[in-house]
Amino acid sequence: MKADLGGDADGFSYDSCAEDELIEKAISGDNSAFECLMARYLKVIYNYILLSVSSSEDVKDILQETMLAAWQNLKTYNSCSTLKTWLFSITRYKINDYYRKTYRYNTDDLDDYYDELSAEDNTLDVAKQIDIKNALSNLSNIEKELVYMIFNAQLSYKEISGITGLPTGTIKSKMSNIRSKLKKNLGDAYND
């Protein structure tokens, strides 16, 4: 059963609700408010899961477990962090839980994600796509995760620190090293 998030006969619209209001409604049991709230973050969370998991069934399972955990624990959410950061923490835990259960980790999954990501950008010519793919493939898994969190999920260093447990200074240092690696691997043509 999918809720109509656009509004109702009285003119009420979940889409126009502030996040705090949706959280309050969801905590009080309003499924439509929760669905609207999660819809705001669904794509970025789904793509984050794709960084580590390539099986579409596993991605769907982890996404479903993340949403279920968010629903069950929404009452414990406090505004010390953003809702996005809180959801990323849950998602990261669910991904780690997935790997603890299956005892496998395939680094090719991350490279496949970046293949898809660069293939979606039609403004880049094929040579540039190959250069970018090669440069990104030289990054470690944590470096790729940091790049995703900063550039795709648009999380701050402080938010990433809350999710990963890494100190903010360490994240800044790692990002500086990542930039240096990418500049070195991509050459002067990409240093704009």
Secondary structure by P-SEA (a helix, b strand, c coil): ccccccccccccccccccaaaaaaaaaaccaaaaaaaaaacaaaaaaaaaaccccaaaaaaaaaaaaaaaaaccccccccccaaaaaaaaaaaaaaaaaaaacccccaaaaaaaaaaaaacccccaaaaaaaaaaaaaccaaaaaaaaacccccccaaaaaaaccccaaaaaaaaaaaaaaaaaaacccccc
